[in-house]
């Protein structure tokens, strides 16, 4: 299963990243060059793609916030880094974790992961920690490592 996941998940996440952070960012960029609009629209579209996932049924509409926030985060790092590598890598790591390490019987991809969560579905603190602590910390790390500059120009004025 690990070998299969290591082969197929990069293809799945790569397709989503090329579609959303590649093609759709450029398409929306024809309308507006302002990164903040590109990021917001892309995050909402990424969330909408996951609207039919069973997690939304089990956790309620607030679970969409996680998908939209993840779309905004990956769009932000793609725009700031001017490439897909970071967003693809993050997306890949996120999906592999849910496939190989921890899974449950109510999410969209169910596997024989190392750990099976058998608890009742609940919108827990972990989603909030991810969205409001982990994502900003990752942006800080990426900013320091990749020395992102011209935030104002990229996000507000356009390229």
Secondary structure, 3 states (H helix, E strand, C coil): CHHHHHHHHHHHHHHHHHHHHHHHHHHHHHHCCCHHHHHHHHHHHHHHHCCCCHHHHHHCCCHHHHHHHHHHHHHHHHHHHCCCHHHHHHHHHHHHHHHHHEEECCCCCCCCCCEEECCCCCCCHHHHHHHHHHHHHHHHHHHHHHCCCCHHHHHHHCC
